[in-house]
Amino acid sequence: MPSTSATGRVVAVTGACTYLGGELLRRLEEDPRYGRVLALDIRPPALTPGGKVEFVKVDLTQPTVDGELATLLQQNGVDTFVHGAFLSHPTHAVEWAHELEDVGTMHVLNACAGIEPRRLVMVSTTLVYGAHPKNPNFLTEDAELRGHRDSRFVNDKLRAEKQVQRFAKEHPDVEVCILRFAPILGPSVSNMYTRFFTRPVAPVMLGHDPLLQFVHEQDAAHALQRAVESRATGPFNIIGKGVLPYSTVLALLGRVPVPMPPFVARQISKVLWATQLSGSPPSFLDFLLYLCVADGARAQRELGFLPRLSIKRTVLDFLGVAPEDGATDVARAQA
Amino acid sequence: MTDDDDPHDPHDARAPRGGAADDWYGEADPRVPDASPWPERDLGFYGDDVFLGEEAVVPEELGGVHSMAPPTLEDAANAELRELERRVEQHRTPAFPIDLRRRLPLEGLWRRWRSLAMWGRSDVVDDFGRDPRAGARWEWLFEFLYSKWFRVEALGLANIPDKGRALLVANHAGTLPYDSAMVMHAVRRDHPARRDVRPLVEDTVFHLPFLGPVMNRIGGVRADPENAERLLQKDELVAVFPEGEKGMGKLWRDRYRLQRFGRGGFVKLALRTNAPIIPVAVVGAEEAAPMLGKVTWFAKNIGIPWIPVTPTFPWLGPAGLLPLPSKWYVQFGAPIDLGRAYGAAAAEDRLLVNRLADQIRTQIQTMIEELLGRRRSPVLSAFLG
């Protein structure tokens, strides 16, 4: 491979086929400040021909991938590494998911430890805070990461994040930035929440109605782009404007709520998950019982990221309905 | 985030930042390539709503967006494929449910269902979950309880500032938090500025099925120091009941005897946020739901700390949870400005915090005694006023 010219930054992106990875590639392609972009994934993303993005096949579940990655980073003179190879849906293939997320992150960090790229950006989620009855209404970045007692989906991400935090301590020369995204909604993204809200009916924990928080896909992609160009370090919550009760989200979407006591819902969910009829594991029900809402002040202050779209607009955009007064609704609430 | 001086630093290629939170996203910013990333869609007939089943009815060319839709065939090279699809469509055996759905006026039904589901709630809530429309929905009930049932007399409302933060500290009683509702309603109804009080609700009540979400929608916030601090920083009126669960679980024989005031968290809060403390004495709540005893057996299994035994509950079933019509007084005391007297650093002085908490407790106890002294006979006038 040709060595880097001094024309701009060289970025490597894992998880190039995820929504955020693809959006980032598209935005970096348009930005003249970036010389070359390496898209790493197991299958090629949709690329514009003749662009500066190159696809390199990298499978993070292979046992010796860290060596390969290190050579790749060295040869191309990568200065910014974006690690976004995380699953957006829970899967029944828990072993594979563990290899990809937890061990895959280890491989990425092994490779980065030798090369020490200038900047490492990791894609995480606010689910790592866990839904807990003792959560304050707004979780700051300093809040304890509780994870979830029996969710592999959340805990693999949590372990990956803890590894990255340890790496940041051991390598103070690398600017490590962790983005904890609130659940992403939008017309083109696909993840656990979009699947959940696509169904015509939705379970409701009888008598419980926690506040939910989402971030619009465009805002999320912008935040990631922002994190790549910024020099800020540390964890950041990337959230949308405003919160809404779960019941109101269902009403806006026109979904039919099916109220049931939590223990009944848990049993039903266990059966549906075991028979692979439902895409959300039983542990997800806790997020319908308790709060898991993050505070985005730090991202605004240090990263310069301000979400543009309110939660209502995000939900309606996901539904495919153009809101009449989308821009002003949060201002109305605060007035 | 500091900019260093190296002009060749690729990180610094963009315009100077710092305080750029407001301007970097604006249309004027040429760095942002996609000021309007989603296409302006003319949804036409489907403008108000979109069907949401497995087969999205909105055609792609109308801009119907379905999150799980397969990749669209937009290339001209795919004309052949489209033609094939069209022919397949022509010869398809009509699948019963799909065609039935298309003939039935389901779009209209769906729209009606959505407006029905949105009844009594607004599509915007504030940061802590208060829904203005849901609050208005329960207003009549509070008004009835306030003026007809409890005949509340609110005294000293002038002590509450018209604007700016303040921490209302009140005694707590009754099996259900009627007292926080009445303090809230008193300020909203009779205070000249009609301010909204945000009561802090203890965990046991906040996580109760049905009651918790309703409390949250009308303005209650889970009692958590971070929440309280955030509210006070936003210059809200916050009501705190430092006795907490112990205050609510007082037996009839302990009525109007204030319990320990938590761990003095409210004093720390007032010192840290420089908010004046307004002591509040509520008299009447004890008689509204006199707790004769409490049963802890089985209570934990249904998620509550105890099952109260009152003259009416559980004998009359859920109707027994209705309060007795006692006569209430709510007295707001003069504000105590701890921040000015001791400074924010005093929040770390545990001895001082505890002493101040106890002083305020004593003051509220005195206010209660005075209010009780207005009653002629201990039991009868508790109801007749």
HADDOCK unambig.tbl for C-alpha pairs under 7 A between the chains (distance, minus, plus):
assign (segid A and resid 8 and name CA) (segid B and resid 10 and name CA) 6.36 0.50 0.50
assign (segid A and resid 9 and name CA) (segid B and resid 10 and name CA) 6.39 0.50 0.50
assign (segid A and resid 136 and name CA) (segid B and resid 224 and name CA) 6.30 0.50 0.50
assign (segid A and resid 136 and name CA) (segid B and resid 226 and name CA) 6.41 0.50 0.50
assign (segid A and resid 136 and name CA) (segid B and resid 227 and name CA) 6.11 0.50 0.50
assign (segid A and resid 137 and name CA) (segid B and resid 128 and name CA) 6.64 0.50 0.50
assign (segid A and resid 137 and name CA) (segid B and resid 227 and name CA) 6.24 0.50 0.50
assign (segid A and resid 187 and name CA) (segid B and resid 65 and name CA) 5.91 0.50 0.50
assign (segid A and resid 187 and name CA) (segid B and resid 66 and name CA) 6.38 0.50 0.50
assign (segid A and resid 187 and name CA) (segid B and resid 67 and name CA) 5.11 0.50 0.50
assign (segid A and resid 188 and name CA) (segid B and resid 67 and name CA) 5.17 0.50 0.50
assign (segid A and resid 189 and name CA) (segid B and resid 67 and name CA) 6.48 0.50 0.50
assign (segid A and resid 190 and name CA) (segid B and resid 67 and name CA) 6.42 0.50 0.50
assign (segid A and resid 190 and name CA) (segid B and resid 68 and name CA) 6.76 0.50 0.50
assign (segid A and resid 198 and name CA) (segid B and resid 52 and name CA) 6.92 0.50 0.50
assign (segid A and resid 200 and name CA) (segid B and resid 52 and name CA) 6.78 0.50 0.50
assign (segid A and resid 200 and name CA) (segid B and resid 53 and name CA) 6.59 0.50 0.50
assign (segid A and resid 206 and name CA) (segid B and resid 209 and name CA) 6.94 0.50 0.50
assign (segid A and resid 207 and name CA) (segid B and resid 209 and name CA) 4.10 0.50 0.50
assign (segid A and resid 207 and name CA) (segid B and resid 210 and name CA) 4.08 0.50 0.50
assign (segid A and resid 208 and name CA) (segid B and resid 209 and name CA) 5.62 0.50 0.50
assign (segid A and resid 208 and name CA) (segid B and resid 210 and name CA) 6.34 0.50 0.50
assign (segid A and resid 208 and name CA) (segid B and resid 213 and name CA) 6.24 0.50 0.50
assign (segid A and resid 209 and name CA) (segid B and resid 213 and name CA) 5.72 0.50 0.50
assign (segid A and resid 211 and name CA) (segid B and resid 129 and name CA) 6.72 0.50 0.50
assign (segid A and resid 229 and name CA) (segid B and resid 11 and name CA) 6.43 0.50 0.50
assign (segid A and resid 231 and name CA) (segid B and resid 1 and name CA) 6.05 0.50 0.50
assign (segid A and resid 232 and name CA) (segid B and resid 1 and name CA) 5.43 0.50 0.50
assign (segid A and resid 242 and name CA) (segid B and resid 127 and name CA) 6.17 0.50 0.50
assign (segid A and resid 243 and name CA) (segid B and resid 125 and name CA) 6.79 0.50 0.50
assign (segid A and resid 243 and name CA) (segid B and resid 127 and name CA) 6.24 0.50 0.50
assign (segid A and resid 244 and name CA) (segid B and resid 124 and name CA) 6.76 0.50 0.50
assign (segid A and resid 244 and name CA) (segid B and resid 125 and name CA) 6.10 0.50 0.50
assign (segid A and resid 244 and name CA) (segid B and resid 129 and name CA) 6.98 0.50 0.50
assign (segid A and resid 248 and name CA) (segid B and resid 123 and name CA) 6.72 0.50 0.50
assign (segid A and resid 251 and name CA) (segid B and resid 114 and name CA) 5.90 0.50 0.50
assign (segid A and resid 251 and name CA) (segid B and resid 117 and name CA) 5.05 0.50 0.50
assign (segid A and resid 251 and name CA) (segid B and resid 118 and name CA) 5.66 0.50 0.50
assign (segid A and resid 252 and name CA) (segid B and resid 114 and name CA) 6.52 0.50 0.50
assign (segid A and resid 254 and name CA) (segid B and resid 113 and name CA) 6.66 0.50 0.50
assign (segid A and resid 254 and name CA) (segid B and resid 114 and name CA) 4.78 0.50 0.50
assign (segid A and resid 300 and name CA) (segid B and resid 21 and name CA) 6.45 0.50 0.50
assign (segid A and resid 302 and name CA) (segid B and resid 1 and name CA) 6.63 0.50 0.50
assign (segid A and resid 304 and name CA) (segid B and resid 20 and name CA) 6.44 0.50 0.50
assign (segid A and resid 304 and name CA) (segid B and resid 21 and name CA) 4.75 0.50 0.50
assign (segid A and resid 305 and name CA) (segid B and resid 21 and name CA) 6.61 0.50 0.50
assign (segid A and resid 306 and name CA) (segid B and resid 21 and name CA) 6.61 0.50 0.50
assign (segid A and resid 312 and name CA) (segid B and resid 123 and name CA) 6.90 0.50 0.50
assign (segid A and resid 320 and name CA) (segid B and resid 50 and name CA) 6.80 0.50 0.50
assign (segid A and resid 320 and name CA) (segid B and resid 64 and name CA) 6.29 0.50 0.50
assign (segid A and resid 320 and name CA) (segid B and resid 65 and name CA) 5.25 0.50 0.50
assign (segid A and resid 321 and name CA) (segid B and resid 47 and name CA) 6.53 0.50 0.50
assign (segid A and resid 321 and name CA) (segid B and resid 48 and name CA) 6.36 0.50 0.50
assign (segid A and resid 321 and name CA) (segid B and resid 49 and name CA) 6.06 0.50 0.50
assign (segid A and resid 329 and name CA) (segid B and resid 124 and name CA) 6.74 0.50 0.50
assign (segid A and resid 330 and name CA) (segid B and resid 124 and name CA) 6.85 0.50 0.50
assign (segid A and resid 333 and name CA) (segid B and resid 124 and name CA) 6.07 0.50 0.50
assign (segid A and resid 333 and name CA) (segid B and resid 125 and name CA) 6.24 0.50 0.50
assign (segid A and resid 333 and name CA) (segid B and resid 126 and name CA) 5.72 0.50 0.50
assign (segid A and resid 334 and name CA) (segid B and resid 126 and name CA) 6.53 0.50 0.50
